[in-house]
Amino acid sequence: MGLFTRVSKIWSQDMAIDLGTANTLVVLKGQGVVLNEPSVVAVVESKGKKSVLAVGDEAKTMLGRTPGNIQAIRPLRDGVIADFIVTEEMIKHFIKKVHKRSTFANPRILICVPTGSTPVERKAIQDSALAAGARRVQLIEEPIAAAIGAGLPISEATGSMVVDIGGGTTEIAVMSLGGVVYSNSLRVAGDAMDHSLQNFMRKEYNLLIGDSTAEKIKKEIGTAIPTNNNKYPVKGRDIRSGTPKEVNITEEDTSEALNPILKDMINGIKDALENTPPELSADLVDMGLTLTGGGALLKNIDKRFSKETGLPVHIADDPLACVAIGTGKALDQEETFSSILSEY
């Protein structure tokens, strides 16, 4: 082992990254989650050359509000890389930020990927991290990381089921004995909920709203089963007159708007249950399914899923950070989880 490798090992702590469509979380070995920022990069173009202006929180405030020469980009779509160069810059920025700008930073990185991502997409994620300065890159599938983070007994001979609702994908998996028995990746999740709310506002109220407003509605008043008649004011642009206006919406409205997306998810869960071996299905009657990811925070989503599937539904303790925490645990206990980590 050369001196540089030895020195860089001392300087660079191993990292786990949950590279999400909406947010990126970074876990440092032995320290837990050290960074949680939106997966957004603001790029400025001058004389045909692009340079990064801002990343994360700072860039998110610019979404939908930028002048001509500045673009706020979300480089990941549906959990996979849509813009390779920008993703590389984003990972580089996060590595520097976490390692306090240490020049030697070239850590070993463990990154989660959606189960439905192709070998080409996985290689792209790996290449991005290597180009951003990683010493070695390993990948772990998202639902496995979510299950480890939620504390499910995935190494035992009992069935565990996880539904991880992220920004771009909903990952559904049934696991047993440390492996995945059935998995499916649906390309409907948090972003699809936002678009559904935008379409509903356009059709029902002739109101155009942006992504940030739709996300706000989802968080503030969005529900899977309406329980009250509270009104919530929404501001946007009137389609007919083109002027700004405000309307009041109810939980009933949001539940109607989100229904098609929730139905897709429920069908995905039912498919998973149909494809699960009978012995493991028997375990799920008692264990139920565990919800992780930001989508698990939607009001009454657990009640709706439980009603439609007949299974008990639990929400993980910290659904937003669950995948990152699980990835961090897999990084800490490399020997235990070595069979489920892959390299391309």
C-alpha positions as CSV (number, residue, x, y, z in Angstrom):
1,M,0.0,0.0,0.0
2,G,1.5,3.3,-1.1
3,L,2.0,6.3,1.2
4,F,-0.7,8.3,-0.6
5,T,-3.2,5.5,-0.3
6,R,-2.5,5.2,3.4
7,V,-2.7,8.9,4.0
8,S,-5.9,9.3,2.0
9,K,-7.4,6.4,4.0
10,I,-6.8,8.2,7.2
11,W,-8.1,11.5,5.8
12,S,-11.1,10.1,4.0
13,Q,-13.9,8.6,6.1
14,D,-16.0,6.0,4.3
15,M,-19.4,7.4,3.2
16,A,-22.8,6.0,2.4
17,I,-24.9,8.0,0.0
18,D,-28.7,7.8,-0.6
19,L,-28.7,9.5,-4.0
20,G,-32.4,10.3,-4.3
21,T,-34.5,12.0,-7.0
22,A,-35.7,14.6,-4.4
23,N,-33.0,14.6,-1.7
24,T,-29.5,13.3,-1.2
25,L,-28.4,12.1,2.2
26,V,-24.9,11.3,3.2
27,V,-23.8,9.1,6.2
28,L,-20.3,9.1,7.5
29,K,-19.0,5.9,9.0
30,G,-19.6,5.9,12.7
31,Q,-21.3,9.4,12.6
32,G,-24.8,8.9,11.2
33,V,-26.5,11.3,8.8
34,V,-24.2,14.3,8.3
35,L,-25.9,15.9,5.3
36,N,-29.4,16.0,3.9
37,E,-29.9,18.4,0.9
38,P,-32.2,18.6,-2.1
39,S,-30.8,16.9,-5.3
40,V,-30.7,20.1,-7.2
41,V,-27.9,21.9,-9.0
42,A,-28.0,25.4,-10.4
43,V,-25.9,25.8,-13.5
44,V,-24.9,29.0,-15.2
45,E,-24.1,29.1,-18.9
46,S,-21.7,31.7,-20.4
47,K,-20.1,31.5,-23.8
48,G,-21.3,27.9,-24.3
49,K,-19.6,26.7,-21.1
50,K,-21.5,25.4,-18.1
51,S,-20.4,26.0,-14.6
52,V,-22.0,25.1,-11.2
53,L,-23.4,28.1,-9.3
54,A,-25.1,26.4,-6.4
55,V,-25.9,22.9,-5.1
56,G,-28.5,21.5,-2.6
57,D,-30.6,23.9,-0.4
58,E,-29.3,27.0,-2.1
59,A,-30.1,25.7,-5.6
60,K,-33.6,24.5,-4.6
61,T,-34.8,28.0,-3.8
62,M,-33.9,28.8,-7.4
63,L,-36.2,26.1,-9.0
64,G,-38.7,27.8,-11.3
65,R,-37.4,31.2,-10.5
66,T,-34.2,31.5,-12.6
67,P,-33.3,34.1,-15.3
68,G,-32.4,33.0,-18.8
69,N,-28.7,32.0,-18.4
70,I,-29.1,30.1,-15.1
71,Q,-30.8,26.7,-15.0
72,A,-31.8,24.8,-11.8
73,I,-31.5,21.1,-12.7
74,R,-32.6,18.0,-10.9
75,P,-29.9,15.6,-12.3
76,L,-31.7,12.4,-11.2
77,R,-35.1,11.3,-12.6
78,D,-37.0,8.2,-11.4
79,G,-34.0,7.4,-9.1
80,V,-31.5,7.2,-12.0
81,I,-29.1,9.6,-13.6
82,A,-30.6,11.9,-16.2
83,D,-27.6,14.3,-16.4
84,F,-24.3,12.6,-15.9
85,I,-22.0,15.6,-15.7
86,V,-24.2,17.5,-13.3
87,T,-24.6,14.4,-11.0
88,E,-20.8,14.1,-10.9
89,E,-20.5,17.7,-9.9
90,M,-23.2,17.3,-7.2
91,I,-21.5,14.2,-5.7
92,K,-18.1,16.1,-5.8
93,H,-19.7,19.0,-3.9
94,F,-21.2,16.7,-1.2
95,I,-17.9,14.8,-0.7
96,K,-16.1,18.1,-0.3
97,K,-18.7,19.5,2.0
98,V,-18.7,16.4,4.3
99,H,-14.9,16.2,4.3
100,K,-14.5,19.9,5.1
101,R,-12.8,20.5,1.8
102,S,-9.9,18.1,2.6
103,T,-7.7,17.8,-0.5
104,F,-7.0,14.1,0.1
105,A,-10.7,13.1,0.2
106,N,-11.1,9.9,-1.8
107,P,-13.4,7.8,0.3
108,R,-14.9,4.4,-0.2
109,I,-18.5,5.1,-1.0
110,L,-21.6,2.9,-0.8
111,I,-24.5,4.2,-2.9
112,C,-28.1,2.9,-3.1
113,V,-29.8,2.2,-6.4
114,P,-33.4,1.4,-7.3
115,T,-34.0,-2.3,-7.8
116,G,-35.4,-1.6,-11.3
117,S,-32.3,0.2,-12.5
118,T,-30.4,-1.5,-15.4
119,P,-26.7,-2.5,-15.4
120,V,-26.0,0.5,-17.6
121,E,-27.7,2.9,-15.1
122,R,-25.9,1.3,-12.2
123,K,-22.6,1.7,-14.0
124,A,-23.4,5.3,-14.7
125,I,-23.9,5.9,-10.9
126,Q,-20.7,4.1,-10.1
127,D,-18.7,6.0,-12.8
128,S,-20.1,9.3,-11.5
129,A,-18.9,8.6,-7.9
130,L,-15.5,7.4,-9.1
131,A,-15.1,10.5,-11.3
132,A,-16.1,12.6,-8.3
133,G,-13.1,11.2,-6.4
134,A,-14.2,8.0,-4.7
135,R,-11.5,5.4,-4.0
136,R,-13.9,2.5,-4.4
137,V,-17.7,2.4,-5.1
138,Q,-20.2,-0.3,-4.0
139,L,-23.9,-0.4,-4.6
140,I,-26.8,-1.6,-2.5
141,E,-30.4,-2.0,-3.6
142,E,-32.7,0.6,-2.0
143,P,-35.4,-1.7,-0.4
144,I,-32.6,-3.7,1.3
145,A,-31.1,-0.5,2.7
146,A,-34.6,0.6,3.7
147,A,-35.3,-2.7,5.5
148,I,-31.9,-2.5,7.4
149,G,-32.6,1.1,8.3
150,A,-36.1,0.2,9.6
151,G,-34.6,-2.6,11.8
152,L,-36.4,-5.4,10.0
153,P,-35.0,-9.0,10.6
154,I,-33.9,-9.5,7.0
155,S,-31.2,-12.0,7.8
156,E,-33.7,-14.4,9.5
157,A,-35.8,-17.0,7.8
158,T,-39.0,-14.9,8.1
159,G,-40.6,-12.7,5.4
160,S,-40.2,-8.9,5.6
161,M,-41.9,-6.5,3.3
162,V,-40.8,-3.0,2.6
163,V,-42.5,-0.3,0.5
164,D,-40.1,2.7,0.0
165,I,-41.9,5.7,-1.5
166,G,-39.2,8.1,-2.6
167,G,-39.3,11.1,-5.0
168,G,-39.0,9.3,-8.3
169,T,-39.6,5.6,-7.5
170,T,-41.6,3.4,-5.2
171,E,-39.6,0.3,-4.3
172,I,-41.5,-2.7,-3.2
173,A,-39.6,-5.8,-1.9
174,V,-40.2,-9.0,0.0
175,M,-37.0,-10.2,1.7
176,S,-35.9,-13.3,3.6
177,L,-32.5,-14.7,4.7
178,G,-30.6,-11.6,3.7
179,G,-31.8,-11.7,0.1
180,V,-34.6,-10.3,-2.1
181,V,-37.4,-12.8,-2.9
182,Y,-39.5,-10.4,-4.9
183,S,-38.9,-6.8,-5.9
184,N,-40.5,-4.3,-8.1
185,S,-39.7,-0.7,-8.9
186,L,-42.7,1.6,-9.8
187,R,-41.9,4.9,-11.5
188,V,-44.7,6.6,-9.5
189,A,-43.8,8.2,-6.2
190,G,-43.6,11.7,-4.6
191,D,-43.0,13.6,-7.8
192,A,-46.0,11.8,-9.5
193,M,-48.1,13.0,-6.5
194,D,-47.0,16.6,-7.1
195,H,-47.9,16.3,-10.8
196,S,-51.2,14.8,-10.0
197,L,-52.0,17.8,-7.7
198,Q,-50.9,20.2,-10.5
199,N,-53.2,18.5,-13.0
200,F,-56.1,18.5,-10.6
201,M,-55.7,22.3,-9.8
202,R,-55.6,23.0,-13.6
203,K,-58.7,20.9,-14.3
204,E,-60.9,21.8,-11.3
205,Y,-59.9,25.3,-10.5
206,N,-58.3,26.6,-13.8
207,L,-55.2,27.4,-11.7
208,L,-51.6,26.9,-12.8
209,I,-49.2,26.1,-9.9
210,G,-45.5,25.2,-9.8
211,D,-43.7,22.2,-8.5
212,S,-42.9,23.8,-5.1
213,T,-46.5,24.8,-4.5
214,A,-47.7,21.3,-5.3
215,E,-45.2,19.9,-2.9
216,K,-46.4,22.3,-0.2
217,I,-50.0,21.3,-0.7
218,K,-49.0,17.6,-0.4
219,K,-47.2,18.2,2.9
220,E,-49.7,20.6,4.4
221,I,-53.1,19.1,3.5
222,G,-52.4,16.1,1.3
223,T,-54.1,12.9,2.5
224,A,-55.0,9.4,1.4
225,I,-58.3,9.4,3.4
226,P,-59.9,12.8,4.1
227,T,-60.9,13.3,7.8
228,N,-61.8,17.0,8.0
229,N,-63.1,19.9,6.0
230,N,-60.3,22.4,6.7
231,K,-59.6,24.9,3.9
232,Y,-56.2,25.6,2.6
233,P,-55.4,28.6,0.4
234,V,-53.4,28.0,-2.8
235,K,-52.0,30.8,-5.0
236,G,-51.2,30.4,-8.6
237,R,-52.0,31.8,-12.1
238,D,-55.5,31.8,-13.6
239,I,-55.4,30.0,-16.9
240,R,-58.1,32.1,-18.5
241,S,-57.2,35.6,-17.4
242,G,-53.4,35.0,-16.9
243,T,-53.5,36.9,-13.7
244,P,-52.5,35.7,-10.2
245,K,-55.3,34.3,-8.1
246,E,-56.0,32.4,-4.9
247,V,-58.4,29.5,-4.3
248,N,-59.2,27.4,-1.2
249,I,-59.0,23.6,-1.4
250,T,-59.9,20.8,1.1
251,E,-58.6,17.4,2.1
252,E,-61.3,15.9,-0.1
253,D,-59.7,17.6,-3.1
254,T,-56.2,16.3,-2.4
255,S,-57.4,12.8,-1.7
256,E,-59.2,12.8,-5.1
257,A,-56.1,14.2,-6.8
258,L,-53.8,11.6,-5.3
259,N,-56.1,8.6,-5.7
260,P,-54.8,7.4,-9.1
261,I,-51.2,7.4,-7.8
262,L,-52.2,5.6,-4.6
263,K,-54.1,3.0,-6.7
264,D,-50.9,2.3,-8.8
265,M,-49.0,1.8,-5.5
266,I,-51.7,-0.5,-4.1
267,N,-51.7,-2.6,-7.3
268,G,-47.9,-2.9,-7.1
269,I,-48.2,-4.1,-3.5
270,K,-50.9,-6.6,-4.5
271,D,-48.7,-7.9,-7.3
272,A,-45.8,-8.4,-4.8
273,L,-48.1,-10.4,-2.5
274,E,-49.4,-12.6,-5.4
275,N,-45.8,-13.4,-6.3
276,T,-44.6,-14.2,-2.7
277,P,-44.2,-17.9,-1.8
278,P,-47.0,-19.1,0.5
279,E,-44.7,-19.6,3.5
280,L,-43.5,-16.0,3.4
281,S,-47.1,-14.8,2.8
282,A,-48.0,-16.4,6.1
283,D,-45.3,-14.4,7.9
284,L,-46.5,-11.2,6.4
285,V,-50.0,-11.7,7.9
286,D,-48.3,-11.0,11.3
287,M,-45.4,-8.9,10.3
288,G,-47.3,-6.7,7.8
289,L,-45.5,-4.2,5.6
290,T,-43.2,-1.4,6.6
291,L,-43.4,2.0,4.8
292,T,-40.3,4.1,4.4
293,G,-39.3,7.2,2.3
294,G,-40.8,10.6,2.2
295,G,-44.1,9.3,0.8
296,A,-44.7,7.5,4.1
297,L,-45.4,10.9,5.6
298,L,-48.5,11.4,3.6
299,K,-51.4,11.6,6.0
300,N,-53.4,8.3,6.4
301,I,-51.4,6.5,3.8
302,D,-50.9,3.6,6.2
303,K,-54.6,3.3,6.9
304,R,-55.4,3.3,3.2
305,F,-52.8,0.6,2.4
306,S,-54.0,-1.5,5.3
307,K,-57.6,-1.2,4.3
308,E,-56.9,-2.2,0.7
309,T,-54.4,-5.1,1.4
310,G,-55.7,-6.4,4.7
311,L,-52.2,-6.3,6.2
312,P,-51.0,-4.4,9.2
313,V,-49.0,-1.4,7.9
314,H,-46.2,0.2,10.0
315,I,-44.4,3.5,9.3
316,A,-40.6,3.4,10.0
317,D,-39.3,5.6,12.8
318,D,-37.5,8.0,10.5
319,P,-38.9,7.3,7.1
320,L,-37.0,10.1,5.3
321,A,-33.6,9.0,6.5
322,C,-34.4,5.2,6.6
323,V,-32.6,4.3,3.4
324,A,-29.5,6.4,4.3
325,I,-29.4,4.9,7.9
326,G,-29.6,1.4,6.4
327,T,-26.9,2.2,3.9
328,G,-24.7,3.5,6.7
329,K,-25.3,0.3,8.8
330,A,-24.3,-1.8,5.8
331,L,-21.1,0.3,5.5
332,D,-20.3,-0.2,9.2
333,Q,-21.0,-3.9,9.2
334,E,-19.4,-4.8,5.9
335,E,-18.7,-8.4,6.8
336,T,-22.4,-9.1,7.7
337,F,-23.8,-7.5,4.6
338,S,-21.0,-8.3,2.0
339,S,-23.3,-10.6,0.1
340,I,-25.7,-7.9,-0.8
341,L,-23.2,-5.2,-1.9
342,S,-22.3,-5.2,-5.6
343,E,-19.8,-3.6,-7.9
344,Y,-19.9,-3.1,-11.6
